[in-house]
């Protein structure tokens, strides 16, 4: 297959910048990146797609989502694992329409993301590449009647945390997700409050290290974030209230990434159920404070990935809120935002040698957008024109 007459951005295309280039795809990979479009007589015998000068980008990655969206989840689904699986798979498939070809799932009940991942990877159905944590590790924190109680694996004490981490990896989790601070989503959660001991966190990191993987830690408050920095956590999810001293400490770590989920702090009161109205003021307060904190982290040069903590059907996806907030509220440059969604995220999921860039030999996960997102990020607020997953057009 030849993608002809496409615009390429050098930061995302191995240094090749062109307004009229071409890509050749074979066996699911990019085999050639050309700075000049291929003439008609050189395309005989192969499928050609005319990109009409539109911009070709690597497939987007959401490195913090829950494929069974929290807004769609109900405890009744736990009574029907097959229904949970089908609903989760259908939701994940829809992410392709928005250009997200890789998802890092950060926790699902019954470890359903593990099974959806395998179904997609085995070709039983078409869907984005999934990196899954299975269940979320957490010390006892919320009441059993909480709507997403079953999403967690509860463990108190270092030995119990080791056992829980081993269990998730034995059940084929790709990495360990752990709660280090309170959650905004839970009514009783206090986001600035650490909820785990240093020994418990170290235990999870130790097991992950032994098995050649890493820990991703939910951490809003500065104290919780600093604990993650000190104890060897690889990705700090949300990082909402990171302080200046913690930023300095984090700069001394080589393999450390912040994964802010700014879109998750967007809440439309008109679409918020009565029992969840407490979120409106809570999230606005968090967003207002995070602007100063995360802007300093960005300006200091910490590596930052792009994630939404949201799912399809929510305004966050429909309106491109994550891209919008990063640009308009946090002052991130257009090219940095694009890099966060592709190249940096590929580093986070440990696939930077085959994903996240448009280069020969890389997997052909690609999206075509109508406009120049490096000049105007609002291009990313809507669905792309075309989406390719491993060289196959899926949109």
C-alpha positions as CSV (number, residue, x, y, z in Angstrom):
1,X,0.0,0.0,0.0
2,X,1.2,3.5,-0.8
3,X,0.0,6.6,1.0
4,X,0.8,9.4,-1.5
5,X,0.8,13.2,-1.3
6,X,0.9,13.4,2.5
7,X,2.3,16.1,4.7
8,X,5.0,14.9,7.2
9,X,6.2,16.7,10.4
10,X,10.0,16.2,10.9
11,X,9.8,15.7,14.7
12,X,7.5,12.8,14.2
13,X,8.9,11.4,10.9
14,X,12.5,10.7,11.6
15,X,13.6,14.2,10.5
16,X,11.7,14.2,7.2
17,X,9.6,17.3,6.7
18,X,7.6,17.6,3.5
19,X,4.3,19.0,2.2
20,X,4.1,16.3,-0.5
21,X,5.6,13.0,0.6
22,X,4.7,9.3,0.6
23,X,4.8,6.2,2.7
24,X,4.9,2.6,1.6
25,X,3.4,0.0,3.9
26,X,3.9,-3.8,3.7
27,X,3.0,-6.6,6.1
28,X,1.8,-4.2,8.8
29,X,4.9,-2.0,8.8
30,X,6.3,1.1,7.3
31,X,8.9,0.1,4.7
32,X,9.7,3.4,3.1
33,X,9.3,7.1,4.0
34,X,9.7,9.4,1.0
35,X,10.1,13.2,1.0
36,X,8.6,13.4,-2.4
37,X,5.3,12.0,-3.7
38,X,5.6,8.9,-5.9
39,X,4.7,9.6,-9.6
40,X,1.7,7.7,-11.0
41,X,3.9,5.4,-13.2
42,X,5.8,4.2,-10.1
43,X,2.6,3.0,-8.4
44,X,1.5,0.4,-10.8
45,X,0.2,-2.8,-9.2
46,X,-0.2,-1.5,-5.7
47,X,-3.0,0.1,-3.7
48,X,-2.6,3.8,-3.6
49,X,-4.4,6.2,-1.2
50,X,-4.2,9.9,-2.1
51,X,-3.8,11.8,1.1
52,X,-4.4,15.1,-0.7
53,X,-1.8,17.0,1.2
54,X,-3.2,16.3,4.6
55,X,-1.0,15.6,7.6
56,X,0.0,12.1,8.5
57,X,0.8,11.4,12.2
58,X,1.7,8.3,14.1
59,X,-1.3,6.6,15.8
60,X,-2.2,8.3,19.0
61,X,-1.8,6.6,22.4
62,X,-3.8,7.1,25.5
63,X,-1.6,6.0,28.4
64,X,-4.2,6.3,31.1
65,X,-7.7,5.1,30.4
66,X,-10.2,2.5,31.6
67,X,-11.7,0.7,28.6
68,X,-14.8,0.0,30.6
69,X,-15.4,3.6,31.4
70,X,-16.3,4.4,35.0
71,X,-19.3,6.3,33.8
72,X,-20.5,3.2,31.9
73,X,-19.7,0.7,34.7
74,X,-22.3,-0.7,37.0
75,X,-22.1,-3.4,39.7
76,X,-24.7,-5.4,37.8
77,X,-22.1,-6.1,35.1
78,X,-20.2,-8.2,37.6
79,X,-23.0,-10.7,37.4
80,X,-22.4,-11.2,33.7
81,X,-18.7,-11.5,32.8
82,X,-19.5,-12.0,29.1
83,X,-21.6,-8.9,29.0
84,X,-18.7,-7.0,30.8
85,X,-16.3,-8.4,28.2
86,X,-18.5,-7.4,25.2
87,X,-19.2,-3.9,26.5
88,X,-15.5,-3.3,27.2
89,X,-14.4,-4.6,23.8
90,X,-17.0,-2.4,22.0
91,X,-15.9,0.7,23.9
92,X,-12.2,0.0,23.2
93,X,-12.9,-0.5,19.5
94,X,-14.5,2.9,19.3
95,X,-11.2,4.5,20.3
96,X,-9.9,3.8,16.9
97,X,-12.4,6.4,15.4
98,X,-10.6,9.0,17.5
99,X,-7.2,8.0,16.2
100,X,-6.1,6.1,19.4
101,X,-4.4,3.0,18.2
102,X,-2.8,2.1,21.5
103,X,-4.4,2.2,24.9
104,X,-2.8,1.6,28.3
105,X,-5.7,0.4,30.5
106,X,-5.2,1.4,34.2
107,X,-7.6,-1.0,35.9
108,X,-10.7,-3.0,35.1
109,X,-13.0,-5.3,37.2
110,X,-12.4,-9.0,36.6
111,X,-9.2,-8.1,34.8
112,X,-11.4,-7.8,31.7
113,X,-8.8,-5.5,29.9
114,X,-6.4,-8.5,29.9
115,X,-9.0,-10.6,27.9
116,X,-9.9,-7.8,25.5
117,X,-6.2,-7.2,24.9
118,X,-5.7,-10.9,24.0
119,X,-8.8,-11.0,21.8
120,X,-7.5,-8.0,19.8
121,X,-4.0,-9.3,19.6
122,X,-5.1,-12.8,18.5
123,X,-7.2,-11.3,15.7
124,X,-10.6,-12.5,17.1
125,X,-11.8,-8.9,16.7
126,X,-10.3,-5.6,15.5
127,X,-9.3,-3.2,18.2
128,X,-6.5,-1.0,19.4
129,X,-3.3,-2.4,20.9
130,X,-3.9,-2.6,24.7
131,X,-1.4,-2.6,27.5
132,X,-3.2,-3.8,30.6
133,X,-2.7,-3.6,34.4
134,X,-5.6,-5.9,35.3
135,X,-6.9,-4.9,38.7
136,X,-5.6,-1.9,40.6
137,X,-3.6,-2.6,43.8
138,X,-4.7,-0.5,46.8
139,X,-4.6,-0.5,50.6
140,X,-8.0,-0.6,52.1
141,X,-9.5,2.8,51.3
142,X,-13.2,2.8,50.2
143,X,-16.4,1.2,51.3
144,X,-17.5,-2.0,49.7
145,X,-20.7,-0.5,48.4
146,X,-18.6,1.9,46.2
147,X,-19.6,1.5,42.6
148,X,-16.2,0.4,41.4
149,X,-15.0,-1.5,44.4
150,X,-14.4,-4.6,42.3
151,X,-11.9,-2.8,40.2
152,X,-9.3,-3.1,43.0
153,X,-7.2,-5.8,44.6
154,X,-6.9,-4.8,48.2
155,X,-3.7,-5.4,50.1
156,X,-2.5,-4.0,53.5
157,X,1.1,-4.3,54.5
158,X,4.3,-5.0,52.5
159,X,3.8,-8.8,52.3
160,X,0.2,-8.5,51.2
161,X,1.2,-6.0,48.6
162,X,3.9,-8.3,47.2
163,X,1.4,-11.2,47.0
164,X,-1.1,-8.9,45.2
165,X,1.5,-7.7,42.7
166,X,2.5,-11.3,42.0
167,X,-1.1,-12.3,41.5
168,X,-1.7,-9.6,38.9
169,X,1.4,-10.5,37.0
170,X,0.5,-14.2,37.2
171,X,-2.8,-13.3,35.7
172,X,-0.9,-11.7,32.7
173,X,-0.9,-8.0,33.7
174,X,1.6,-6.1,31.6
175,X,2.5,-3.8,34.5
176,X,1.4,-2.9,38.1
177,X,-1.1,-0.1,38.8
178,X,-1.2,1.1,42.4
179,X,-3.0,3.7,44.4
180,X,-0.7,6.0,46.4
181,X,-3.1,8.9,47.1
182,X,-6.8,9.4,47.6
183,X,-9.0,9.5,44.5
184,X,-11.2,12.4,43.4
185,X,-13.8,10.0,42.0
186,X,-14.6,8.5,45.4
187,X,-16.8,10.7,47.6
188,X,-14.7,10.0,50.6
189,X,-11.4,10.3,48.7
190,X,-9.0,13.1,49.6
191,X,-6.7,13.6,46.6
192,X,-4.0,15.4,48.5
193,X,-3.7,12.6,51.1
194,X,-1.2,9.8,50.8
195,X,-2.9,6.4,51.5
196,X,0.1,4.0,51.3
197,X,3.2,3.4,53.3
198,X,6.7,3.5,51.9
199,X,7.1,-0.2,52.6
200,X,4.0,-1.1,50.8
201,X,5.0,0.9,47.7
202,X,8.5,-0.4,47.8
203,X,7.1,-4.0,47.9
204,X,5.2,-3.5,44.7
205,X,8.1,-1.9,42.9
206,X,10.4,-4.7,44.0
207,X,8.1,-7.4,42.5
208,X,7.6,-5.4,39.3
209,X,11.4,-5.0,38.9
210,X,11.9,-8.7,39.5
211,X,9.5,-9.5,36.7
212,X,11.0,-7.0,34.2
213,X,8.1,-4.6,34.3
214,X,7.2,-1.4,36.2
215,X,4.8,0.4,38.6
216,X,2.3,3.1,37.5
217,X,1.1,5.0,40.6
218,X,-2.1,7.0,41.0
219,X,-0.8,10.1,42.9
220,X,-2.4,13.5,43.2
221,X,-0.8,15.1,46.3
222,X,2.8,16.3,46.4
223,X,3.6,14.0,49.3
224,X,2.4,10.9,47.4
225,X,4.2,12.0,44.3
226,X,7.5,12.5,46.2
227,X,7.1,9.0,47.6
228,X,6.8,7.7,44.1
229,X,9.9,9.5,43.0
230,X,11.9,8.2,45.9
231,X,10.7,4.6,45.7
232,X,11.4,4.0,42.0
233,X,7.9,4.3,40.4
234,X,8.2,4.6,36.6
235,X,5.0,6.5,35.8
236,X,3.2,8.9,38.1
237,X,-0.4,9.1,37.1
238,X,-2.2,12.5,37.4
239,X,0.6,14.3,39.3
240,X,-1.9,17.0,40.0
241,X,-0.3,18.9,42.9
242,X,3.4,18.3,42.2
243,X,5.6,20.7,44.1
244,X,8.8,22.5,43.1
245,X,11.1,20.4,45.4
246,X,9.5,17.2,44.0
247,X,10.1,18.4,40.5
248,X,13.8,18.9,41.3
249,X,14.0,15.4,42.8
250,X,12.2,13.9,39.7
251,X,14.7,15.6,37.4
252,X,17.3,13.3,38.9
253,X,15.5,10.2,37.9
254,X,16.2,8.7,34.4
255,X,13.2,6.5,33.7
256,X,10.4,8.6,35.2
257,X,7.4,10.0,33.5
258,X,4.4,12.1,34.5
259,X,1.1,11.1,33.0
260,X,-1.3,14.0,33.7
261,X,-5.0,13.4,32.9
262,X,-6.2,16.9,32.5
263,X,-9.4,16.0,30.6
264,X,-10.5,14.0,33.7
265,X,-10.9,17.3,35.6
266,X,-13.5,18.5,33.1
267,X,-17.0,18.0,34.3
268,X,-20.2,19.1,32.6
269,X,-22.8,19.7,35.4
270,X,-25.6,19.2,32.9
271,X,-24.5,15.6,32.3
272,X,-23.5,14.8,35.9
273,X,-25.8,12.4,37.8
274,X,-27.2,13.8,41.0
275,X,-25.2,11.3,43.2
276,X,-21.9,12.5,41.4
277,X,-22.5,16.2,41.7
278,X,-19.8,16.4,44.4
279,X,-17.3,16.0,41.5
280,X,-18.1,19.4,39.8
281,X,-16.6,21.6,42.5
282,X,-13.9,19.1,43.5
283,X,-12.6,18.7,40.0
284,X,-12.7,22.5,39.3
285,X,-10.6,23.1,42.4
286,X,-8.1,20.4,41.3
287,X,-7.8,21.8,37.8
288,X,-7.3,25.4,39.0
289,X,-4.4,24.4,41.3
290,X,-2.9,21.9,38.8
291,X,-2.3,24.6,36.2
292,X,0.5,26.2,38.2
293,X,1.9,22.9,39.4
294,X,2.0,21.0,36.1
295,X,3.1,24.1,34.1
296,X,6.2,24.2,36.3
297,X,6.9,20.5,35.7
298,X,6.5,21.0,32.0
299,X,8.8,24.1,31.9
300,X,11.4,22.3,34.0
301,X,11.7,19.6,31.3
302,X,10.1,16.6,33.0
303,X,9.0,13.9,30.5
304,X,5.2,14.1,30.2
305,X,2.9,11.6,28.5
306,X,-0.6,12.3,27.2
307,X,-3.6,10.5,28.7
308,X,-7.3,11.2,29.3
309,X,-8.6,9.0,32.1
310,X,-11.7,9.1,30.0
311,X,-13.4,7.0,27.4
312,X,-15.5,7.3,24.2
313,X,-18.9,8.9,24.5
314,X,-17.7,11.4,27.1
315,X,-17.2,15.1,26.2
316,X,-13.5,14.6,26.9
317,X,-13.1,12.5,23.8
318,X,-15.8,14.1,21.7
319,X,-14.3,17.6,22.1
320,X,-10.6,16.8,22.3
321,X,-10.4,18.2,25.8
322,X,-7.0,16.8,26.6
323,X,-5.4,18.5,23.6
324,X,-7.4,21.7,24.3
325,X,-6.4,22.0,28.0
326,X,-2.8,21.3,27.4
327,X,-2.6,24.1,24.9
328,X,-5.0,26.7,26.3
329,X,-4.6,26.2,30.0
330,X,-1.1,24.8,30.4
331,X,0.7,26.6,27.6
332,X,2.3,23.5,26.1
333,X,3.5,23.9,22.5
334,X,1.7,22.2,19.7
335,X,4.6,20.0,18.8
336,X,5.2,19.0,22.4
337,X,1.6,17.9,22.7
338,X,1.8,15.8,19.6
339,X,5.1,14.2,20.8
340,X,3.4,13.5,24.2
341,X,0.6,11.6,22.4
342,X,3.0,9.6,20.2
343,X,6.8,9.4,20.8
344,X,6.8,10.0,24.5
345,X,3.9,7.6,25.1
346,X,5.7,5.0,23.1
347,X,8.6,5.3,25.6
348,X,6.2,5.0,28.5
349,X,4.8,1.7,27.2
350,X,8.3,0.5,26.4
351,X,7.6,0.3,22.6
352,X,9.7,3.2,21.4
353,X,11.7,0.9,19.1
354,X,8.6,0.2,17.0
355,X,5.8,2.7,17.7
356,X,5.3,6.5,18.1
357,X,7.1,7.7,15.0
358,X,6.8,7.5,11.2
359,X,10.0,5.6,10.3
360,X,10.9,2.6,8.2
361,X,10.7,-0.6,10.1
362,X,8.0,0.8,12.6
363,X,4.5,-0.6,12.9
364,X,2.2,1.2,10.5
365,X,-0.2,2.7,13.1
366,X,-1.1,6.0,11.5
367,X,-3.7,8.7,11.4
368,X,-4.5,11.3,8.7
369,X,-5.8,14.7,9.8
370,X,-7.2,17.6,7.8
371,X,-5.0,20.5,8.8
372,X,-1.6,21.3,10.3
373,X,-1.8,20.3,14.0
374,X,1.8,21.5,14.6
375,X,0.5,25.0,13.8
376,X,-3.0,24.7,15.0
377,X,-3.7,22.1,17.7
378,X,-7.5,22.5,17.3
379,X,-7.1,20.1,14.4
380,X,-6.9,17.4,17.1
381,X,-10.2,18.3,18.7
382,X,-12.1,16.2,16.1
383,X,-11.8,12.7,14.6
384,X,-9.1,12.1,12.0
385,X,-10.0,11.5,8.4
386,X,-8.3,8.1,8.3
387,X,-6.9,5.6,10.8
388,X,-4.5,2.7,10.0
389,X,-3.8,-0.1,12.5
390,X,-0.8,-2.3,11.6
391,X,-1.1,-1.2,8.0
392,X,-4.8,-1.9,7.7
393,X,-7.2,1.0,7.2
394,X,-9.8,0.8,10.0
395,X,-11.4,4.2,9.5
